Amino acid sequence: MAKLSVLREMWEFIRLHKKYWLIPVIVVLLLVGVLLFLTEGSAIAPFIYTLF
């Protein structure tokens, strides 16, 4: 439940302060985090880590 409140607060900040350019930045960071999490134990992990 606490994670949802963080997302709600982030959305309120973006909406109230008109910082809509933050949305793509947050989405890209979330996608990179998910990619790193999912490939942590797989055989392609060394190839993913060379990108960063």
mmCIF file as gemmi writes it, N, C-alpha and C atoms, coordinates in Angstrom:
data_model
loop_
_atom_site.group_PDB
_atom_site.id
_atom_site.type_symbol
_atom_site.label_atom_id
_atom_site.label_alt_id
_atom_site.label_comp_id
_atom_site.label_asym_id
_atom_site.label_entity_id
_atom_site.label_seq_id
_atom_site.pdbx_PDB_ins_code
_atom_site.Cartn_x
_atom_site.Cartn_y
_atom_site.Cartn_z
_atom_site.occupancy
_atom_site.B_iso_or_equiv
_atom_site.pdbx_formal_charge
_atom_site.auth_seq_id
_atom_site.auth_asym_id
_atom_site.pdbx_PDB_model_num
ATOM 1 N N . MET Axp A 1 ? 0.816 -1.181 0 1 0 ? 1 A 1
ATOM 2 C CA . MET Axp A 1 ? 0 0 0 1 0 ? 1 A 1
ATOM 3 C C . MET Axp A 1 ? 0.87 1.258 0 1 0 ? 1 A 1
ATOM 4 N N . ALA Axp A 2 ? 2.01 1.195 0.651 1 0 ? 2 A 1
ATOM 5 C CA . ALA Axp A 2 ? 2.884 2.362 0.723 1 0 ? 2 A 1
ATOM 6 C C . ALA Axp A 2 ? 3.45 2.72 -0.649 1 0 ? 2 A 1
ATOM 7 N N . LYS Axp A 3 ? 3.691 1.707 -1.475 1 0 ? 3 A 1
ATOM 8 C CA . LYS Axp A 3 ? 4.217 1.973 -2.813 1 0 ? 3 A 1
ATOM 9 C C . LYS Axp A 3 ? 3.212 2.746 -3.654 1 0 ? 3 A 1
ATOM 10 N N . LEU Axp A 4 ? 1.952 2.444 -3.477 1 0 ? 4 A 1
ATOM 11 C CA . LEU Axp A 4 ? 0.929 3.164 -4.226 1 0 ? 4 A 1
ATOM 12 C C . LEU Axp A 4 ? 0.858 4.625 -3.791 1 0 ? 4 A 1
ATOM 13 N N . SER Axp A 5 ? 1.088 4.881 -2.522 1 0 ? 5 A 1
ATOM 14 C CA . SER Axp A 5 ? 1.047 6.267 -2.074 1 0 ? 5 A 1
ATOM 15 C C . SER Axp A 5 ? 2.223 7.063 -2.651 1 0 ? 5 A 1
ATOM 16 N N . VAL Axp A 6 ? 3.371 6.413 -2.825 1 0 ? 6 A 1
ATOM 17 C CA . VAL Axp A 6 ? 4.515 7.087 -3.444 1 0 ? 6 A 1
ATOM 18 C C . VAL Axp A 6 ? 4.185 7.44 -4.888 1 0 ? 6 A 1
ATOM 19 N N . LEU Axp A 7 ? 3.575 6.506 -5.603 1 0 ? 7 A 1
ATOM 20 C CA . LEU Axp A 7 ? 3.188 6.774 -6.99 1 0 ? 7 A 1
ATOM 21 C C . LEU Axp A 7 ? 2.143 7.876 -7.061 1 0 ? 7 A 1
ATOM 22 N N . ARG Axp A 8 ? 1.211 7.864 -6.13 1 0 ? 8 A 1
ATOM 23 C CA . ARG Axp A 8 ? 0.169 8.898 -6.107 1 0 ? 8 A 1
ATOM 24 C C . ARG Axp A 8 ? 0.782 10.27 -5.832 1 0 ? 8 A 1
ATOM 25 N N . GLU Axp A 9 ? 1.713 10.332 -4.886 1 0 ? 9 A 1
ATOM 26 C CA . GLU Axp A 9 ? 2.377 11.601 -4.588 1 0 ? 9 A 1
ATOM 27 C C . GLU Axp A 9 ? 3.207 12.094 -5.764 1 0 ? 9 A 1
ATOM 28 N N . MET Axp A 10 ? 3.872 11.166 -6.457 1 0 ? 10 A 1
ATOM 29 C CA . MET Axp A 10 ? 4.661 11.54 -7.626 1 0 ? 10 A 1
ATOM 30 C C . MET Axp A 10 ? 3.751 12.109 -8.709 1 0 ? 10 A 1
ATOM 31 N N . TRP Axp A 11 ? 2.607 11.459 -8.942 1 0 ? 11 A 1
ATOM 32 C CA . TRP Axp A 11 ? 1.673 11.946 -9.947 1 0 ? 11 A 1
ATOM 33 C C . TRP Axp A 11 ? 1.128 13.322 -9.567 1 0 ? 11 A 1
ATOM 34 N N . GLU Axp A 12 ? 0.803 13.525 -8.297 1 0 ? 12 A 1
ATOM 35 C CA . GLU Axp A 12 ? 0.312 14.831 -7.848 1 0 ? 12 A 1
ATOM 36 C C . GLU Axp A 12 ? 1.358 15.914 -8.058 1 0 ? 12 A 1
ATOM 37 N N . PHE Axp A 13 ? 2.614 15.611 -7.765 1 0 ? 13 A 1
ATOM 38 C CA . PHE Axp A 13 ? 3.689 16.577 -7.978 1 0 ? 13 A 1
ATOM 39 C C . PHE Axp A 13 ? 3.807 16.945 -9.455 1 0 ? 13 A 1
ATOM 40 N N . ILE Axp A 14 ? 3.793 15.922 -10.312 1 0 ? 14 A 1
ATOM 41 C CA . ILE Axp A 14 ? 3.92 16.164 -11.753 1 0 ? 14 A 1
ATOM 42 C C . ILE Axp A 14 ? 2.74 16.992 -12.258 1 0 ? 14 A 1
ATOM 43 N N . ARG Axp A 15 ? 1.558 16.659 -11.798 1 0 ? 15 A 1
ATOM 44 C CA . ARG Axp A 15 ? 0.359 17.346 -12.272 1 0 ? 15 A 1
ATOM 45 C C . ARG Axp A 15 ? 0.29 18.782 -11.764 1 0 ? 15 A 1
ATOM 46 N N . LEU Axp A 16 ? 0.571 19 -10.491 1 0 ? 16 A 1
ATOM 47 C CA . LEU Axp A 16 ? 0.445 20.341 -9.914 1 0 ? 16 A 1
ATOM 48 C C . LEU Axp A 16 ? 1.533 21.289 -10.403 1 0 ? 16 A 1
ATOM 49 N N . HIS Axp A 17 ? 2.73 20.781 -10.59 1 0 ? 17 A 1
ATOM 50 C CA . HIS Axp A 17 ? 3.853 21.635 -10.993 1 0 ? 17 A 1
ATOM 51 C C . HIS Axp A 17 ? 4.094 21.63 -12.506 1 0 ? 17 A 1
ATOM 52 N N . LYS Axp A 18 ? 3.222 20.951 -13.246 1 0 ? 18 A 1
ATOM 53 C CA . LYS Axp A 18 ? 3.3 20.901 -14.711 1 0 ? 18 A 1
ATOM 54 C C . LYS Axp A 18 ? 4.666 20.4 -15.19 1 0 ? 18 A 1
ATOM 55 N N . LYS Axp A 19 ? 5.162 19.349 -14.56 1 0 ? 19 A 1
ATOM 56 C CA . LYS Axp A 19 ? 6.448 18.755 -14.923 1 0 ? 19 A 1
ATOM 57 C C . LYS Axp A 19 ? 6.218 17.472 -15.733 1 0 ? 19 A 1
ATOM 58 N N . TYR Axp A 20 ? 5.467 17.591 -16.805 1 0 ? 20 A 1
ATOM 59 C CA . TYR Axp A 20 ? 5.111 16.419 -17.603 1 0 ? 20 A 1
ATOM 60 C C . TYR Axp A 20 ? 6.312 15.789 -18.306 1 0 ? 20 A 1
ATOM 61 N N . TRP Axp A 21 ? 7.396 16.52 -18.427 1 0 ? 21 A 1
ATOM 62 C CA . TRP Axp A 21 ? 8.598 15.972 -19.052 1 0 ? 21 A 1
ATOM 63 C C . TRP Axp A 21 ? 9.238 14.907 -18.163 1 0 ? 21 A 1
ATOM 64 N N . LEU Axp A 22 ? 8.851 14.809 -16.903 1 0 ? 22 A 1
ATOM 65 C CA . LEU Axp A 22 ? 9.398 13.792 -16.009 1 0 ? 22 A 1
ATOM 66 C C . LEU Axp A 22 ? 8.836 12.4 -16.29 1 0 ? 22 A 1
ATOM 67 N N . ILE Axp A 23 ? 7.677 12.329 -16.91 1 0 ? 23 A 1
ATOM 68 C CA . ILE Axp A 23 ? 7.032 11.037 -17.141 1 0 ? 23 A 1
ATOM 69 C C . ILE Axp A 23 ? 7.899 10.107 -17.988 1 0 ? 23 A 1
ATOM 70 N N . PRO Axp A 24 ? 8.453 10.536 -19.14 1 0 ? 24 A 1
ATOM 71 C CA . PRO Axp A 24 ? 9.309 9.616 -19.902 1 0 ? 24 A 1
ATOM 72 C C . PRO Axp A 24 ? 10.578 9.216 -19.15 1 0 ? 24 A 1
ATOM 73 N N . VAL Axp A 25 ? 11.121 10.117 -18.352 1 0 ? 25 A 1
ATOM 74 C CA . VAL Axp A 25 ? 12.322 9.803 -17.574 1 0 ? 25 A 1
ATOM 75 C C . VAL Axp A 25 ? 12.019 8.7 -16.564 1 0 ? 25 A 1
ATOM 76 N N . ILE Axp A 26 ? 10.901 8.824 -15.881 1 0 ? 26 A 1
ATOM 77 C CA . ILE Axp A 26 ? 10.516 7.825 -14.884 1 0 ? 26 A 1
ATOM 78 C C . ILE Axp A 26 ? 10.23 6.489 -15.538 1 0 ? 26 A 1
ATOM 79 N N . VAL Axp A 27 ? 9.554 6.509 -16.682 1 0 ? 27 A 1
ATOM 80 C CA . VAL Axp A 27 ? 9.235 5.262 -17.389 1 0 ? 27 A 1
ATOM 81 C C . VAL Axp A 27 ? 10.505 4.556 -17.836 1 0 ? 27 A 1
ATOM 82 N N . VAL Axp A 28 ? 11.462 5.283 -18.379 1 0 ? 28 A 1
ATOM 83 C CA . VAL Axp A 28 ? 12.717 4.674 -18.826 1 0 ? 28 A 1
ATOM 84 C C . VAL Axp A 28 ? 13.48 4.09 -17.635 1 0 ? 28 A 1
ATOM 85 N N . LEU Axp A 29 ? 13.531 4.809 -16.533 1 0 ? 29 A 1
ATOM 86 C CA . LEU Axp A 29 ? 14.213 4.287 -15.348 1 0 ? 29 A 1
ATOM 87 C C . LEU Axp A 29 ? 13.537 3.019 -14.821 1 0 ? 29 A 1
ATOM 88 N N . LEU Axp A 30 ? 12.217 2.993 -14.831 1 0 ? 30 A 1
ATOM 89 C CA . LEU Axp A 30 ? 11.502 1.797 -14.4 1 0 ? 30 A 1
ATOM 90 C C . LEU Axp A 30 ? 11.768 0.617 -15.333 1 0 ? 30 A 1
ATOM 91 N N . LEU Axp A 31 ? 11.789 0.864 -16.642 1 0 ? 31 A 1
ATOM 92 C CA . LEU Axp A 31 ? 12.059 -0.209 -17.595 1 0 ? 31 A 1
ATOM 93 C C . LEU Axp A 31 ? 13.471 -0.763 -17.448 1 0 ? 31 A 1
ATOM 94 N N . VAL Axp A 32 ? 14.446 0.096 -17.228 1 0 ? 32 A 1
ATOM 95 C CA . VAL Axp A 32 ? 15.82 -0.363 -17.018 1 0 ? 32 A 1
ATOM 96 C C . VAL Axp A 32 ? 15.905 -1.182 -15.739 1 0 ? 32 A 1
ATOM 97 N N . GLY Axp A 33 ? 15.236 -0.734 -14.692 1 0 ? 33 A 1
ATOM 98 C CA . GLY Axp A 33 ? 15.226 -1.484 -13.439 1 0 ? 33 A 1
ATOM 99 C C . GLY Axp A 33 ? 14.595 -2.854 -13.59 1 0 ? 33 A 1
ATOM 100 N N . VAL Axp A 34 ? 13.483 -2.933 -14.313 1 0 ? 34 A 1
ATOM 101 C CA . VAL Axp A 34 ? 12.825 -4.219 -14.548 1 0 ? 34 A 1
ATOM 102 C C . VAL Axp A 34 ? 13.711 -5.119 -15.397 1 0 ? 34 A 1
ATOM 103 N N . LEU Axp A 35 ? 14.356 -4.556 -16.405 1 0 ? 35 A 1
ATOM 104 C CA . LEU Axp A 35 ? 15.252 -5.344 -17.259 1 0 ? 35 A 1
ATOM 105 C C . LEU Axp A 35 ? 16.4 -5.929 -16.446 1 0 ? 35 A 1
ATOM 106 N N . LEU Axp A 36 ? 17.005 -5.129 -15.601 1 0 ? 36 A 1
ATOM 107 C CA . LEU Axp A 36 ? 18.101 -5.618 -14.775 1 0 ? 36 A 1
ATOM 108 C C . LEU Axp A 36 ? 17.624 -6.655 -13.768 1 0 ? 36 A 1
ATOM 109 N N . PHE Axp A 37 ? 16.447 -6.468 -13.227 1 0 ? 37 A 1
ATOM 110 C CA . PHE Axp A 37 ? 15.905 -7.421 -12.256 1 0 ? 37 A 1
ATOM 111 C C . PHE Axp A 37 ? 15.591 -8.764 -12.904 1 0 ? 37 A 1
ATOM 112 N N . LEU Axp A 38 ? 15.003 -8.725 -14.1 1 0 ? 38 A 1
ATOM 113 C CA . LEU Axp A 38 ? 14.607 -9.968 -14.762 1 0 ? 38 A 1
ATOM 114 C C . LEU Axp A 38 ? 15.791 -10.76 -15.319 1 0 ? 38 A 1
ATOM 115 N N . THR Axp A 39 ? 16.857 -10.074 -15.675 1 0 ? 39 A 1
ATOM 116 C CA . THR Axp A 39 ? 18.004 -10.77 -16.268 1 0 ? 39 A 1
ATOM 117 C C . THR Axp A 39 ? 19.101 -11.057 -15.25 1 0 ? 39 A 1
ATOM 118 N N . GLU Axp A 40 ? 18.807 -10.88 -13.985 1 0 ? 40 A 1
ATOM 119 C CA . GLU Axp A 40 ? 19.823 -11.029 -12.944 1 0 ? 40 A 1
ATOM 120 C C . GLU Axp A 40 ? 20.446 -12.423 -12.929 1 0 ? 40 A 1
ATOM 121 N N . GLY Axp A 41 ? 19.649 -13.452 -13.047 1 0 ? 41 A 1
ATOM 122 C CA . GLY Axp A 41 ? 20.177 -14.808 -12.957 1 0 ? 41 A 1
ATOM 123 C C . GLY Axp A 41 ? 20.219 -15.536 -14.283 1 0 ? 41 A 1
ATOM 124 N N . SER Axp A 42 ? 20.025 -14.855 -15.373 1 0 ? 42 A 1
ATOM 125 C CA . SER Axp A 42 ? 19.955 -15.553 -16.654 1 0 ? 42 A 1
ATOM 126 C C . SER Axp A 42 ? 21.309 -15.562 -17.362 1 0 ? 42 A 1
ATOM 127 N N . ALA Axp A 43 ? 21.355 -16.273 -18.469 1 0 ? 43 A 1
ATOM 128 C CA . ALA Axp A 43 ? 22.593 -16.402 -19.235 1 0 ? 43 A 1
ATOM 129 C C . ALA Axp A 43 ? 22.918 -15.129 -20.018 1 0 ? 43 A 1
ATOM 130 N N . ILE Axp A 44 ? 21.948 -14.267 -20.235 1 0 ? 44 A 1
ATOM 131 C CA . ILE Axp A 44 ? 22.22 -13.039 -21.003 1 0 ? 44 A 1
ATOM 132 C C . ILE Axp A 44 ? 22.63 -11.88 -20.098 1 0 ? 44 A 1
ATOM 133 N N . ALA Axp A 45 ? 22.691 -12.118 -18.794 1 0 ? 45 A 1
ATOM 134 C CA . ALA Axp A 45 ? 23.061 -11.05 -17.862 1 0 ? 45 A 1
ATOM 135 C C . ALA Axp A 45 ? 24.395 -10.402 -18.182 1 0 ? 45 A 1
ATOM 136 N N . PRO Axp A 46 ? 25.461 -11.154 -18.53 1 0 ? 46 A 1
ATOM 137 C CA . PRO Axp A 46 ? 26.728 -10.478 -18.849 1 0 ? 46 A 1
ATOM 138 C C . PRO Axp A 46 ? 26.611 -9.519 -20.031 1 0 ? 46 A 1
ATOM 139 N N . PHE Axp A 47 ? 25.771 -9.827 -20.991 1 0 ? 47 A 1
ATOM 140 C CA . PHE Axp A 47 ? 25.602 -8.97 -22.153 1 0 ? 47 A 1
ATOM 141 C C . PHE Axp A 47 ? 24.832 -7.699 -21.79 1 0 ? 47 A 1
ATOM 142 N N . ILE Axp A 48 ? 23.862 -7.823 -20.906 1 0 ? 48 A 1
ATOM 143 C CA . ILE Axp A 48 ? 23.085 -6.663 -20.463 1 0 ? 48 A 1
ATOM 144 C C . ILE Axp A 48 ? 23.979 -5.727 -19.653 1 0 ? 48 A 1
ATOM 145 N N . TYR Axp A 49 ? 24.8 -6.287 -18.776 1 0 ? 49 A 1
ATOM 146 C CA . TYR Axp A 49 ? 25.642 -5.45 -17.912 1 0 ? 49 A 1
ATOM 147 C C . TYR Axp A 49 ? 26.727 -4.724 -18.707 1 0 ? 49 A 1
ATOM 148 N N . THR Axp A 50 ? 27.094 -5.226 -19.868 1 0 ? 50 A 1
ATOM 149 C CA . THR Axp A 50 ? 28.094 -4.515 -20.666 1 0 ? 50 A 1
ATOM 150 C C . THR Axp A 50 ? 27.506 -3.238 -21.281 1 0 ? 50 A 1
ATOM 151 N N . LEU Axp A 51 ? 26.185 -3.155 -21.372 1 0 ? 51 A 1
ATOM 152 C CA . LEU Axp A 51 ? 25.546 -1.943 -21.898 1 0 ? 51 A 1
ATOM 153 C C . LEU Axp A 51 ? 25.649 -0.79 -20.924 1 0 ? 51 A 1
ATOM 154 N N . PHE Axp A 52 ? 25.769 -1.103 -19.659 1 0 ? 52 A 1
ATOM 155 C CA . PHE Axp A 52 ? 25.788 -0.06 -18.648 1 0 ? 52 A 1
ATOM 156 C C . PHE Axp A 52 ? 27.166 0.051 -18.062 1 0 ? 52 A 1
